[in-house]
Structures are given as structure tokens and as C-alpha cells.
Amino acid sequence: MADFMRQRVASIKQGAKEKRKLSGWIIPRQKCSFGDDDAWTNIDTDVTPLERQTWTAWTMAGFWFSDALNAQGWQAPASIIAVGLTWREAIICIIFGSLVCTIPLVLNGAIGQRLHIPFPVALRSGFGWHFSRFAVVVRMTTALFWHAIQTYTGSTAITQCIRAIWPSYLDIPNHIPESIGITTQQMVSHLVFWLIQFPILLTPPHKLMWFFIFKAFIVTFTSVGVVIAMTQKAGGTGDIWDQAYTVHGSTRSWLILSSFSSITGGWATMATNIPDFTRYIGDKHSNAIYYQVGLLPFIQLFLGMFGIISCSAAKVVYGEYIWDPMQLASKWDGPAGRAGAFFVGFSWVVAQIGTNLSANVISFANDFTALFPKYINIRRGVIVCTIIAAWIMVPWKIVHSAASLLNFMSGLGIFLAPIAAILSSDYWVTKRKHIDVPALYKRHGRYRYNVAGTNWRAVVSFLLSVVPNLPGMAAQVNPKLDVNGAQYIYNMFYLWGFTSAFLCYAILSHFFPATETIIPETIKEEIEVIAGIEYRNDGFNAPVKIEKGSTHTRSQDGIEKTAMASADYV
């Protein structure tokens, strides 16, 4: 044991010494990579190895329970009812908004599952080598913002856990200047949540199945418990069901459409980078991606209804509608009440960590890895993401900032919608599901498109989608602006953004095709000629010698075929 500890300490010292130089941070390049000889990739950007394709239909179900069960989902009906609509419109918007969002989720999820590649690599097929980086940066930005907000929200749940055990925790004197925007007690909660969350975030994505299942169980159990407890205290479900809408005519219609689009846009991030997760689904479980169609609307309806019922009961018990589950738990005192508050707080701690994992941190890490594969892998990307979002971005100021900033962040969906649309349109319509996977890793391969590494069809489609939404977004940030009818386009920003970009890209690619990118079948392998001898490289293992003049290439439908070696397939 003593020898082991000495060796371990020596290894840590040696590692720390190497990290003093930039060269010490270089990640070993994978020998089986499809990348250029002078380029750098690592295992997290390469095609997902077979041993990491561990996700099944159950994992996918756990993933969606993990992502959708959070405080924001509980409060989703509140924002709809607050504008003058009723619980009926709220439920309709939640169901159909979630259902519409499953369209890009399935379309883009299939790309990751069939090709086993991450989102940044999949983008190269439609956007081009360099323009795809712009889309990656947009997704990274939204991930940072939302990770910051979700982390701070998790700290409020930690507060309930601690105060349930030590009620005096809420009375900790404040020693932080008011200008910082946070109290000593809130800072302690934020630190504790971050310390709990940090090691869980470092878990490799292909090993997260049991955490997803645990979160699904604990949050579901707690949600049911809260609803039962509140309805018993109130002697029923309250009077929210009798509320009438306070807006009429076309105003009501546009508010319904706007709320519908907000629910859909709320999943814009996941609809864009879902390949980062479906890449881990094994070929035997390919149908798992289609379960999203039923899962997401069901989970959203389940959580939204519970939020409405508990809020309505709270009006009877406490004299006011309370949508925030943490604020509701803060009302519970006495031994039984504090025990309930602890379990609610603990459940939402788990919920926020799960959402950060599935929606923000892993996505940022994949994107960052694709930009700097020589120095960044998923683990390092996670560390960078959580440090920047939780501390450098001061999330407490974001949460308590002017509504204009929060409106701007919500409006980032106008940039994500066309990215998701172009990704879907390129794979399903233009390329007809036939992608040259090795070429996605070639800087000067078929998907470079031109000297600038940009597919102009994607640029035009992106602008057509985004530009009409900009005036409406500006009006959301600054309500004093009068943009007239442009506001109506923004009220359906995701529907317009996705549909317009999808159709525009498909039409431009049909009439002005990039013929070099159109191939008759999916290519998952390449031939390498070394010293006159041909080797088969499947992206998983070291190249294997093959008979000269042929190689085995696996088509999209999984049937083994033989293709003659040619420049097109190298």
C-alpha cells in the first residue's frame, strides 16, 4: 500500500511538472482516426468506438426524464397563464409545442445514431469545414448561459436542503458587498451545489445510464408526493380551473401561437445537438430515437399538470399562487414540513444536475473538443464549461438582471432553429442519408465545398431564417422599439426559423447541387495505401491489410458490400 501511494504521488508530481508547458497538455492523436496526417483529433471527436455504443432504449428514456424533469418544466405553465391565457391553453401549448420539437429531435438524432459522430462533425456535411465552426460557437454560447442559470437554480434547492436540517442557516449574516449581487448564504449554497455537481459532470457520457434512471425515479416520486401533500392540505385542487382568459380576439390567438413557439424553442438547443448523445446508441437499438416522439410530450404534460395542481392548491393554503417548487418548499416548517422540504430540495438538486449534464455541459464539451482537439477532450471541456459558467459569468447577476438580457438569451433560439434545420435537410433530403464519414474528418475533403470551407447554400438559408426574426428579437430586448408586423414573425420564431431554413436549403441544393458531396451510399470506411499495400480503416481499430483493389464498406442499411478502391472513397 505504501509503495502504491508513493508511486501515485510521484505520478501526480510528474504530471503537474509536464503541465507547466503547453506541450504537456497535448492529447494523444488516435492512430485509427480518419483525420489528415497533419491534423489532430482525439477519441471524443472520432467516430464513437463500439465499446462506447452502450445506450439502449432504456437509456434514451432515462435521458429524456433526466433532461425534461426540472424546475423550468414545473413552472412552464406559469408563463403562459401569466399573459392572460388559461390552464387549457397552457396544456395545449405544452403538448403540441413538445410534439413539434420532436420532429428535429428525431431527424437529427438519427444522424448521430446511424453514423456515430458528434454534432460538430455532423455539421460539416451541410455547412462546410469552416462555416460549421460558426454554428458550433453559437451552440457553445447558449450552453454556457443555460449552464450558468441551471447551476444557480440548483443552489436554491441546496438552500432548502440545508435549512431543513439547520433552520438558522437562513440567518447567516451577510459579509459580501451589495454590489456583488449575492449574499454570503447564497454564495455558500452556490458553492456547495457546484462541489456536488462537479464530480458527476466528469462522468463519461456512455456511463450515465444509471444516473439518468436514478433522476427519473427520484424526481417523479417527489413530484407525485408534492401534489398529494398540497391537495390534502387544500382539501382539493383549488380554483385555477375556473379562471377565464383575460385576452380576446386576435391578441389571444397570437399569444397562443407565441406560447406554443416558446415551448418549442425551449428545446431548440437539444434539437440542434442531439447527435452528441444518440451517437452512443448501438446499432441493435436504433429504434430508440423514435421513442422521443412520445416521451417528451408525456414528460412535459406530466410535469406541467403537477405544477398547475400544486400551484392552485397553494392559493388555498397560503393565499397566493406559487409556481416555484423551491418557494413552495420554503413554506414548510415543523419536523414533517422540513423533512418534506429536504426531499424536495434534494430531488431538484438531482434534477438540475441531470439537466446540466444532458442539455448543457456535455454539449459544450463536444463543441469545444471539435474546435481544439489537440488540447481539449470531453473531460477538459466539461471543466472549462463549469468554471466559466458557474463563476466567471456570475450567474446570480444573470438571473437577477434586467428582463432584456433574459429575453435576449431566450431569443438565441432564432439562431439555433436554422442550424437544426440545415442539418436535417442536408442529411434527409439533399444527401438522402448517404454520407462519406471519413471525408467529414478531412480538412480538404469533399465537404470543404470551396476555398473558404463554406457551403453558400447553408449561408443563404441561415440568413433567410434569422433576418426576419431580428426586429422582433430587438423589440423583446427593448420594448420601446416599434417593429410593427415584424413582431408577428418573432411570435412564431422557431416555426418560421426551422421551416424556412429547411425548405430553402433543400431547394437551393436541388437546383444548385454540390455534386462532389452527393454519393450513392453511406461510406463508413476508407482505404489507405501504405508502401503500395492497401489497408482498411474503419475508424475504430488500427488499419487492417486487405486484398488489393477492394475494401469492405458498410452501407447505411448495415449490409456488408464490396466497393472498388478509388480516389472518391479515400
Backbone torsions as a table, in degrees:
resi	resn	phi	psi	omega
1	MET	NA	-43.3	-179.8
2	ALA	-63.7	-41.0	178.9
3	ASP	-63.9	-39.6	179.5
4	PHE	-62.1	-44.1	-178.5
5	MET	-65.3	-39.6	178.9
6	ARG	-63.7	-42.2	178.4
7	GLN	-65.0	-38.2	180.0
8	ARG	-65.5	-44.9	179.4
9	VAL	-63.1	-42.1	179.5
10	ALA	-63.4	-38.8	178.9
11	SER	-65.0	-40.7	179.3
12	ILE	-65.2	-42.6	178.8
13	LYS	-62.6	-42.1	179.5
14	GLN	-64.7	-41.4	178.6
15	GLY	-63.7	-41.7	178.9
16	ALA	-64.5	-37.2	179.1
17	LYS	-65.3	-41.6	-179.9
18	GLU	-66.8	-32.8	-177.2
19	LYS	-72.7	-6.9	177.9
20	ARG	-70.0	-19.3	178.7
21	LYS	-110.7	150.9	179.7
22	LEU	-60.3	-34.8	-179.6
23	SER	-64.1	-22.7	180.0
24	GLY	-73.2	-13.1	-179.4
25	TRP	-96.9	-2.5	-178.0
26	ILE	-67.4	133.1	178.8
27	ILE	-91.8	132.7	-178.9
28	PRO	-55.7	134.1	178.0
29	ARG	-76.5	137.9	-179.7
30	GLN	-73.0	128.0	-178.5
31	LYS	-67.3	-25.4	-177.1
32	CYS	-94.6	9.7	-176.8
33	SER	-68.0	152.9	174.7
34	PHE	-82.1	-8.4	-173.2
35	GLY	-63.6	162.3	176.9
36	ASP	-61.8	155.4	-178.5
37	ASP	-60.6	-32.7	-178.2
38	ASP	-97.5	7.0	178.7
39	ALA	-102.6	171.0	-177.9
40	TRP	-126.8	128.1	171.0
41	THR	-134.1	167.8	174.5
42	ASN	-138.3	178.5	-171.7
43	ILE	-61.1	-25.2	-178.0
44	ASP	-81.5	-18.8	175.9
45	THR	-100.4	-20.5	179.9
46	ASP	-71.7	173.8	174.2
47	VAL	-56.8	135.8	-176.3
48	THR	-60.6	121.6	180.0
49	PRO	-61.0	153.9	-178.1
50	LEU	-57.7	-37.6	-178.0
51	GLU	-68.5	-14.2	177.7
52	ARG	-100.5	-3.4	177.9
53	GLN	-84.7	68.7	-170.7
54	THR	-103.4	-6.3	-175.5
55	TRP	-76.9	142.5	177.9
56	THR	-123.4	-173.5	176.8
57	ALA	-62.3	-35.7	179.0
58	TRP	-67.5	-37.9	177.0
59	THR	-62.8	-42.3	-179.6
60	MET	-64.1	-39.2	177.3
61	ALA	-64.1	-45.1	177.6
62	GLY	-62.2	-37.0	178.9
63	PHE	-59.7	-45.9	-177.1
64	TRP	-72.7	-35.1	172.8
65	PHE	-63.2	-38.5	179.5
66	SER	-65.1	-41.2	-175.3
67	ASP	-78.8	-41.0	-172.0
68	ALA	-85.8	-24.9	179.6
69	LEU	-83.2	94.2	178.4
70	ASN	-151.5	175.0	-176.8
71	ALA	-61.8	-34.0	-179.4
72	GLN	-65.9	-38.7	177.6
73	GLY	-66.0	-36.7	178.2
74	TRP	-62.6	-38.6	-175.9
75	GLN	-92.4	-1.6	-175.5
76	ALA	-52.7	-43.2	-179.8
77	PRO	-64.1	-24.2	-175.5
78	ALA	-59.8	-45.6	-177.0
79	SER	-65.6	-28.1	179.7
80	ILE	-78.3	-44.0	179.2
81	ILE	-68.1	-31.7	-176.9
82	ALA	-64.9	-25.7	-177.7
83	VAL	-87.1	2.0	175.8
84	GLY	112.9	3.5	177.7
85	LEU	-91.9	-179.9	-178.7
86	THR	-113.2	177.5	-179.4
87	TRP	-63.2	-27.7	179.8
88	ARG	-64.6	-48.3	177.9
89	GLU	-63.6	-35.6	179.6
90	ALA	-61.6	-45.0	-179.5
91	ILE	-66.7	-42.4	179.0
92	ILE	-60.9	-45.4	-179.7
93	CYS	-63.8	-39.2	-179.5
94	ILE	-65.6	-46.1	-177.8
95	ILE	-65.3	-54.6	-174.3
96	PHE	-75.8	-30.8	175.3
97	GLY	-63.6	-43.2	177.9
98	SER	-68.1	-38.7	-178.3
99	LEU	-64.5	-43.4	178.7
100	VAL	-62.7	-37.9	-178.1
101	CYS	-67.7	-21.9	178.7
102	THR	-69.0	-16.9	178.6
103	ILE	-62.6	-57.5	176.3
104	PRO	-66.8	-27.6	178.2
105	LEU	-62.7	-43.3	179.4
106	VAL	-72.9	-45.5	-178.0
107	LEU	-60.2	-47.3	-178.3
108	ASN	-80.5	-29.1	177.2
109	GLY	-64.0	-34.5	179.2
110	ALA	-64.0	-31.7	179.7
111	ILE	-63.0	-47.7	179.3
112	GLY	-64.7	-40.1	-177.3
113	GLN	-70.0	-40.3	-176.3
114	ARG	-77.8	-36.3	-176.2
115	LEU	-102.0	-15.9	179.4
116	HIS	57.6	43.4	178.9
117	ILE	-122.2	152.8	179.3
118	PRO	-75.9	165.0	-178.8
119	PHE	-54.2	-47.4	-178.0
120	PRO	-61.2	-33.5	179.1
121	VAL	-75.3	-40.7	179.1
122	ALA	-60.6	-33.2	-179.5
123	LEU	-60.2	-30.5	-173.0
124	ARG	-62.0	-27.1	-178.6
125	SER	-63.4	-40.3	-177.3
126	GLY	-100.9	-30.1	-174.8
127	PHE	-94.3	-23.5	-173.1
128	GLY	95.8	161.5	-173.2
129	TRP	-58.2	-47.0	-174.5
130	HIS	-89.4	-39.8	-178.9
131	PHE	-65.5	-25.9	178.0
132	SER	-62.4	-27.5	179.8
133	ARG	-67.3	-34.0	176.1
134	PHE	-59.9	-46.6	179.2
135	ALA	-62.6	-37.3	178.6
136	VAL	-63.8	-42.7	-179.6
137	VAL	-65.0	-39.0	177.3
138	VAL	-59.7	-45.9	180.0
139	ARG	-66.4	-38.8	178.6
140	MET	-61.2	-41.0	-178.5
141	THR	-62.0	-46.3	179.5
142	THR	-65.6	-36.3	179.3
143	ALA	-63.0	-42.1	179.1
144	LEU	-62.2	-47.8	-178.9
145	PHE	-59.8	-47.9	-175.1
146	TRP	-74.7	-28.9	173.8
147	HIS	-65.2	-38.8	177.7
148	ALA	-61.4	-46.8	-178.0
149	ILE	-67.4	-44.3	-179.3
150	GLN	-64.3	-35.8	179.6
151	THR	-67.1	-44.2	179.4
152	TYR	-67.1	-36.3	175.8
153	THR	-61.6	-38.6	177.0
154	GLY	-62.8	-31.1	180.0
155	SER	-67.0	-29.6	176.7
156	THR	-68.7	-30.3	175.9
157	ALA	-70.5	-38.4	176.3
158	ILE	-61.0	-38.9	178.6
159	THR	-57.0	-42.7	179.7
160	GLN	-67.0	-36.5	177.6
161	CYS	-62.8	-46.6	-176.3
162	ILE	-71.2	-44.5	-177.3
163	ARG	-68.3	-24.4	176.3
164	ALA	-66.2	-30.7	178.7
165	ILE	-89.1	-45.2	179.6
166	TRP	-123.9	91.2	-178.4
167	PRO	-55.9	-27.9	-178.9
168	SER	-69.6	-8.6	179.3
169	TYR	-57.7	-33.5	-179.3
170	LEU	-70.3	-14.5	-176.8
171	ASP	-99.1	10.2	178.8
172	ILE	-58.4	126.9	179.6
173	PRO	-64.7	145.8	-178.3
174	ASN	-89.2	129.2	178.7
175	HIS	-120.8	10.9	-179.7
176	ILE	-102.2	133.3	179.8
177	PRO	-55.8	144.6	-178.0
178	GLU	-60.2	-29.6	-178.3
179	SER	-65.3	-20.8	179.9
180	ILE	-71.0	-29.5	175.8
181	GLY	90.3	12.8	-179.3
182	ILE	-150.9	148.5	179.1
183	THR	-93.3	169.2	178.8
184	THR	-60.6	-44.3	-179.5
185	GLN	-62.8	-42.6	178.8
186	GLN	-66.0	-36.9	178.5
187	MET	-65.6	-39.8	178.0
188	VAL	-62.6	-44.5	179.0
189	SER	-61.8	-41.8	179.9
190	HIS	-63.1	-42.7	179.7
191	LEU	-65.7	-44.7	-179.1
192	VAL	-61.6	-45.7	179.0
193	PHE	-61.2	-44.2	-178.3
194	TRP	-63.3	-39.5	179.8
195	LEU	-67.4	-35.5	176.7
196	ILE	-70.1	-41.5	-176.3
197	GLN	-70.8	-36.5	-169.9
198	PHE	-54.6	-53.5	-178.5
199	PRO	-65.3	-28.9	178.6
200	ILE	-70.0	-36.7	178.6
201	LEU	-63.0	-25.7	-177.7
202	LEU	-79.4	-4.9	179.1
203	THR	-67.6	129.4	178.9
204	PRO	-58.4	142.0	-176.7
205	PRO	-54.6	-36.6	-175.9
206	HIS	-74.6	-3.2	179.2
207	LYS	-112.5	16.3	-172.8
208	LEU	-92.5	0.4	-172.8
209	MET	-55.0	-46.6	-174.4
210	TRP	-71.1	-30.7	175.4
211	PHE	-66.7	-42.3	178.7
212	PHE	-60.2	-43.6	-179.7
213	ILE	-65.3	-41.9	178.8
214	PHE	-60.5	-45.6	180.0
215	LYS	-63.1	-44.3	-179.2
216	ALA	-57.4	-42.4	-178.6
217	PHE	-69.1	-50.5	-172.9
218	ILE	-67.1	-41.0	-178.4
219	VAL	-72.7	-38.7	177.4
220	THR	-63.1	-46.3	179.8
221	PHE	-59.6	-45.6	-179.1
222	THR	-67.3	-41.4	-179.8
223	SER	-60.4	-44.8	177.8
224	VAL	-62.2	-42.2	179.9
225	GLY	-62.2	-41.7	179.5
226	VAL	-63.0	-44.7	-179.1
227	VAL	-63.7	-43.9	179.3
228	ILE	-62.6	-46.0	-178.8
229	ALA	-62.0	-44.3	-177.0
230	MET	-69.9	-39.1	179.5
231	THR	-69.3	-32.1	176.3
232	GLN	-67.9	-42.7	178.8
233	LYS	-64.6	-38.2	-176.6
234	ALA	-85.0	-12.3	-176.9
235	GLY	70.6	25.0	-178.7
236	GLY	155.7	-164.5	-176.6
237	THR	-104.4	11.0	174.5
238	GLY	83.1	-168.2	-171.7
239	ASP	-113.3	9.3	-176.5
240	ILE	-63.5	-21.9	-178.4
241	TRP	-70.5	-20.6	-177.6
242	ASP	-92.3	-4.1	-178.7
243	GLN	-66.3	139.0	176.4
244	ALA	-102.1	153.5	178.9
245	TYR	-70.1	149.5	-175.3
246	THR	-107.6	4.6	176.6
247	VAL	-122.6	152.9	-173.8
248	HIS	-137.8	168.2	173.5
249	GLY	63.5	-142.9	-177.2
250	SER	-66.4	-29.0	178.0
251	THR	-60.7	-43.8	178.6
252	ARG	-63.9	-42.4	-179.3
253	SER	-62.1	-43.7	-179.8
254	TRP	-69.5	-32.7	177.2
255	LEU	-67.4	-38.3	176.6
256	ILE	-63.2	-45.7	179.6
257	LEU	-63.9	-40.1	178.9
258	SER	-64.8	-42.4	179.1
259	SER	-66.4	-40.0	176.6
260	PHE	-59.0	-46.5	-179.1
261	SER	-67.6	-33.1	178.8
262	SER	-65.1	-41.6	177.6
263	ILE	-63.0	-44.9	178.6
264	THR	-63.6	-45.8	-179.9
265	GLY	-64.9	-24.3	178.2
266	GLY	-63.1	-21.9	178.2
267	TRP	-104.7	15.1	-178.2
268	ALA	-61.1	-36.1	-178.6
269	THR	-65.9	-47.0	-178.9
270	MET	-68.4	-36.2	179.0
271	ALA	-64.0	-24.3	-178.7
272	THR	-82.4	-50.6	-172.0
273	ASN	-109.4	25.2	178.0
274	ILE	-56.9	-26.5	176.6
275	PRO	-59.3	-23.6	177.9
276	ASP	-59.8	-22.4	-177.8
277	PHE	-109.1	-41.0	-178.9
278	THR	-69.0	-14.5	176.7
279	ARG	-61.6	-20.9	-178.2
280	TYR	-90.2	-0.9	178.2
281	ILE	-80.9	126.3	-179.8
282	GLY	-69.3	158.3	-178.3
283	ASP	-61.2	-27.4	-180.0
284	LYS	-72.1	-15.8	-176.3
285	HIS	-118.6	34.5	-175.1
286	SER	-62.0	-25.7	-179.5
287	ASN	-70.7	-10.1	-177.1
288	ALA	-58.9	-31.4	-177.3
289	ILE	-67.1	-24.8	-177.4
290	TYR	-80.0	-15.6	178.6
291	TYR	-67.7	-17.1	179.7
292	GLN	-60.9	-29.4	-176.6
293	VAL	-59.3	-38.4	179.3
294	GLY	-94.3	-32.2	-174.1
295	LEU	-66.2	-51.5	-174.2
296	LEU	-61.9	-50.4	177.8
297	PRO	-59.8	-38.3	-179.8
298	PHE	-63.7	-46.8	-178.8
299	ILE	-64.3	-43.1	179.5
300	GLN	-63.9	-40.9	178.2
301	LEU	-65.8	-45.4	179.5
302	PHE	-56.5	-50.8	-176.7
303	LEU	-72.0	-39.8	179.6
304	GLY	-63.5	-42.2	178.5
305	MET	-64.1	-41.1	178.3
306	PHE	-63.9	-38.5	177.6
307	GLY	-63.0	-41.9	179.7
308	ILE	-65.3	-46.2	-177.6
309	ILE	-63.4	-48.5	-178.4
310	SER	-65.6	-36.2	178.3
311	CYS	-65.3	-43.6	179.9
312	SER	-64.5	-41.4	178.2
313	ALA	-66.1	-33.8	179.5
314	ALA	-62.1	-32.5	178.9
315	LYS	-62.5	-38.1	179.6
316	VAL	-70.7	-42.3	-174.3
317	VAL	-79.9	-43.4	-172.2
318	TYR	-113.2	-2.6	176.7
319	GLY	82.2	8.8	179.1
320	GLU	-153.5	153.8	175.5
321	TYR	-77.4	126.9	-179.7
322	ILE	-121.7	111.8	-178.7
323	TRP	-92.6	-30.0	-176.6
324	ASP	-77.5	118.1	-178.8
325	PRO	-61.7	-29.3	178.4
326	MET	-72.4	-37.8	176.6
327	GLN	-66.5	-35.4	177.1
328	LEU	-64.7	-45.5	180.0
329	ALA	-64.6	-29.5	-179.4
330	SER	-67.1	-15.2	179.5
331	LYS	-82.8	-11.2	-172.8
332	TRP	-91.2	120.4	178.9
333	ASP	-124.1	179.2	-175.6
334	GLY	79.8	165.6	-177.4
335	PRO	-55.6	-48.7	-178.5
336	ALA	-68.8	-40.6	-179.5
337	GLY	-64.5	-42.3	-179.4
338	ARG	-69.6	-33.8	176.4
339	ALA	-62.9	-43.4	177.3
340	GLY	-63.1	-41.3	179.2
341	ALA	-62.5	-37.4	179.3
342	PHE	-63.7	-47.4	-177.6
343	PHE	-67.6	-36.0	175.9
344	VAL	-64.6	-46.0	178.6
345	GLY	-60.5	-44.2	-179.7
346	PHE	-62.7	-41.7	-179.4
347	SER	-62.8	-41.0	-179.2
348	TRP	-76.8	-22.8	170.5
349	VAL	-62.9	-49.0	177.8
350	VAL	-61.6	-40.0	-178.7
351	ALA	-62.3	-45.8	-177.7
352	GLN	-68.7	-36.6	177.2
353	ILE	-64.1	-43.9	179.3
354	GLY	-62.0	-40.9	178.6
355	THR	-66.5	-41.1	177.4
356	ASN	-61.2	-38.8	178.9
357	LEU	-64.9	-53.8	-170.8
358	SER	-77.5	-29.9	-173.1
359	ALA	-105.2	-22.8	-169.6
360	ASN	-126.4	-60.0	-168.6
361	VAL	-67.8	-49.4	-179.2
362	ILE	-64.3	-36.5	178.5
363	SER	-63.4	-47.6	177.9
364	PHE	-60.0	-43.9	-177.3
365	ALA	-62.8	-42.0	176.8
366	ASN	-61.9	-42.7	-179.5
367	ASP	-65.7	-44.9	-178.4
368	PHE	-65.6	-36.9	178.0
369	THR	-63.6	-39.7	-179.9
370	ALA	-67.1	-31.5	-179.8
371	LEU	-77.0	-36.3	-176.5
372	PHE	-133.8	63.4	-175.0
373	PRO	-65.8	-19.2	-179.3
374	LYS	-71.0	-29.3	-174.8
375	TYR	-120.8	-17.1	-173.6
376	ILE	-119.8	131.8	167.4
377	ASN	-119.1	-176.5	-176.0
378	ILE	-61.1	-41.0	-178.5
379	ARG	-61.3	-47.9	179.5
380	ARG	-67.6	-36.3	177.6
381	GLY	-62.4	-38.6	177.2
382	VAL	-62.0	-44.2	-179.4
383	ILE	-62.3	-46.0	179.4
384	VAL	-61.2	-44.7	-177.4
385	CYS	-61.1	-49.7	-173.4
386	THR	-72.7	-29.1	176.6
387	ILE	-71.1	-45.9	179.9
388	ILE	-63.9	-49.3	-174.2
389	ALA	-69.1	-41.9	-173.6
390	ALA	-80.9	-24.7	-173.7
391	TRP	-125.6	-51.4	-175.9
392	ILE	-68.1	-36.0	-178.1
393	MET	-83.4	0.8	-178.4
394	VAL	38.7	73.5	-173.3
395	PRO	-59.8	-27.2	179.5
396	TRP	-64.1	-28.9	177.1
397	LYS	-77.5	-31.9	176.9
398	ILE	-65.3	-46.8	-177.5
399	VAL	-63.4	-39.5	-176.6
400	HIS	-98.5	14.4	-178.0
401	SER	-79.6	-179.0	178.2
402	ALA	-61.7	149.6	-179.7
403	ALA	-59.4	-24.5	-178.5
404	SER	-61.4	-38.2	179.5
405	LEU	-68.6	-43.3	179.3
406	LEU	-64.7	-36.7	176.7
407	ASN	-65.4	-38.0	178.1
408	PHE	-63.7	-43.9	-179.5
409	MET	-63.8	-40.7	177.5
410	SER	-63.6	-33.6	-179.0
411	GLY	-73.3	-7.8	178.5
412	LEU	-61.8	-16.2	177.3
413	GLY	-61.4	-22.6	179.3
414	ILE	-67.7	-23.5	177.5
415	PHE	-87.5	-28.2	-178.3
416	LEU	-79.7	-32.6	-178.4
417	ALA	-57.1	-49.9	179.7
418	PRO	-67.9	-29.3	177.7
419	ILE	-64.2	-47.2	177.9
420	ALA	-63.0	-38.4	-177.8
421	ALA	-67.1	-45.0	-179.1
422	ILE	-65.9	-39.1	177.4
423	LEU	-59.9	-45.2	179.8
424	SER	-67.9	-48.8	-176.7
425	SER	-61.9	-40.1	-179.1
426	ASP	-63.3	-44.9	-175.4
427	TYR	-74.3	-47.0	-171.4
428	TRP	-85.7	-35.8	-175.0
429	VAL	-100.6	-56.1	-174.3
430	THR	-72.1	-52.1	-176.6
431	LYS	-88.1	-10.2	179.1
432	ARG	52.7	41.4	175.7
433	LYS	70.0	13.9	-179.5
434	HIS	-109.4	107.9	-176.9
435	ILE	-123.3	138.9	174.0
436	ASP	-89.2	93.4	-174.2
437	VAL	-60.0	-47.7	178.3
438	PRO	-56.5	-35.1	-178.0
439	ALA	-67.8	-22.1	177.9
440	LEU	-65.8	-18.7	-178.6
441	TYR	-102.2	3.8	-179.4
442	LYS	-98.9	121.0	-178.2
443	ARG	-61.2	-33.7	180.0
444	HIS	-114.5	29.7	-179.6
445	GLY	-82.2	-168.6	-174.5
446	ARG	-63.3	-23.3	-177.1
447	TYR	-94.7	13.8	172.8
448	ARG	-75.2	-32.8	178.1
449	TYR	75.6	-52.4	-178.5
450	ASN	-156.9	-175.8	-178.0
451	VAL	-58.1	-37.0	-178.2
452	ALA	-78.3	-6.1	-179.3
453	GLY	65.2	35.0	-174.3
454	THR	-133.5	132.7	174.7
455	ASN	-90.1	108.7	-174.9
456	TRP	-62.2	-25.6	178.6
457	ARG	-64.8	-38.1	177.6
458	ALA	-68.6	-38.2	179.3
459	VAL	-62.3	-48.7	-179.5
460	VAL	-62.1	-43.8	-179.4
461	SER	-64.2	-40.4	179.1
462	PHE	-62.1	-46.7	-178.4
463	LEU	-66.6	-40.9	178.8
464	LEU	-59.9	-34.3	-179.4
465	SER	-77.8	-42.5	-171.2
466	VAL	-82.1	-46.2	-171.4
467	VAL	-54.6	-47.1	-180.0
468	PRO	-62.6	-21.3	-179.5
469	ASN	-86.1	-16.4	-174.4
470	LEU	-62.9	-44.1	178.6
471	PRO	-59.0	-42.0	179.1
472	GLY	-64.9	-39.0	177.4
473	MET	-64.6	-41.0	178.4
474	ALA	-61.7	-38.4	179.0
475	ALA	-68.3	-31.2	176.5
476	GLN	-68.0	-38.3	179.3
477	VAL	-73.1	-40.0	179.8
478	ASN	-126.4	93.4	-176.1
479	PRO	-59.6	-15.2	-179.5
480	LYS	-73.0	-17.5	-179.9
481	LEU	-73.2	138.9	176.8
482	ASP	-109.4	109.0	-176.7
483	VAL	-111.3	8.4	176.3
484	ASN	53.0	-129.2	-174.5
485	GLY	-68.2	-15.9	-179.8
486	ALA	-61.7	-24.8	179.4
487	GLN	-63.5	-31.2	-178.7
488	TYR	-67.3	-34.8	176.8
489	ILE	-65.2	-42.2	-179.7
490	TYR	-66.4	-28.8	178.7
491	ASN	-62.7	-19.7	175.8
492	MET	-125.7	43.4	-170.3
493	PHE	-57.9	-38.6	-177.2
494	TYR	-75.8	-40.6	178.4
495	LEU	-60.9	-46.9	178.3
496	TRP	-65.5	-47.5	-174.9
497	GLY	-59.9	-45.8	-177.7
498	PHE	-73.1	-48.8	-175.7
499	THR	-63.6	-46.4	-177.4
500	SER	-64.3	-43.2	-179.5
501	ALA	-68.3	-40.1	179.9
502	PHE	-60.5	-50.7	-177.5
503	LEU	-68.8	-42.4	-178.8
504	CYS	-61.5	-44.1	-179.5
505	TYR	-64.9	-43.1	-179.5
506	ALA	-63.0	-41.8	-178.9
507	ILE	-68.1	-46.8	180.0
508	LEU	-62.5	-40.3	-179.4
509	SER	-69.7	-26.6	178.4
510	HIS	-74.3	-45.4	-176.4
511	PHE	-86.1	-23.4	178.0
512	PHE	-130.9	66.5	-173.4
513	PRO	-69.6	145.0	170.8
514	ALA	-90.5	85.9	-168.8
515	THR	-58.8	-30.0	-178.2
516	GLU	-67.8	-16.7	-178.9
517	THR	-97.5	-4.9	-178.9
518	ILE	-94.2	118.9	-178.3
519	ILE	-127.1	157.4	-174.2
520	PRO	-78.2	-17.8	-179.4
521	GLU	-154.4	160.5	177.5
522	THR	-69.4	136.7	179.1
523	ILE	-115.7	120.8	-179.5
524	LYS	-114.2	0.4	-179.7
525	GLU	-135.4	165.1	176.4
526	GLU	-140.1	160.0	176.9
527	ILE	-100.4	131.2	173.4
528	GLU	-114.5	132.1	178.4
529	VAL	-104.6	114.5	-179.2
530	ILE	-122.1	116.9	-179.3
531	ALA	54.7	39.7	177.4
532	GLY	79.7	1.1	-179.1
533	ILE	-110.0	134.0	-178.2
534	GLU	-88.2	137.0	178.6
535	TYR	-126.3	143.9	177.0
536	ARG	-95.1	126.5	178.3
537	ASN	-115.5	114.0	-179.1
538	ASP	-99.5	4.0	178.5
539	GLY	83.5	-9.2	-179.2
540	PHE	-104.1	-46.2	-173.4
541	ASN	-118.2	173.5	175.7
542	ALA	-63.2	144.2	-179.4
543	PRO	-51.4	140.0	-177.5
544	VAL	-114.5	136.4	179.9
545	LYS	-65.2	138.2	-180.0
546	ILE	-129.0	171.0	176.4
547	GLU	-66.2	137.6	-176.4
548	LYS	-62.1	132.9	175.5
549	GLY	96.7	-6.2	179.2
550	SER	-147.6	162.2	176.1
551	THR	-150.5	158.4	176.7
552	HIS	-93.6	126.5	179.8
553	THR	-124.2	132.4	-178.2
554	ARG	-91.3	122.1	-178.2
555	SER	-78.7	174.0	-176.6
556	GLN	-59.1	-35.1	-176.0
557	ASP	-87.2	8.3	173.0
558	GLY	84.2	6.9	-179.7
559	ILE	-89.4	133.0	179.0
560	GLU	-71.7	126.8	178.0
561	LYS	-129.4	160.8	176.8
562	THR	-111.8	129.0	-179.0
563	ALA	-125.4	139.8	178.2
564	MET	-68.1	139.7	179.2
565	ALA	-68.1	132.3	177.8
566	SER	-150.8	167.5	-178.5
567	ALA	-60.3	-30.9	-178.2
568	ASP	-64.0	-29.5	-171.9
569	TYR	-105.0	13.0	-178.3
570	VAL	-105.4	NA	NA
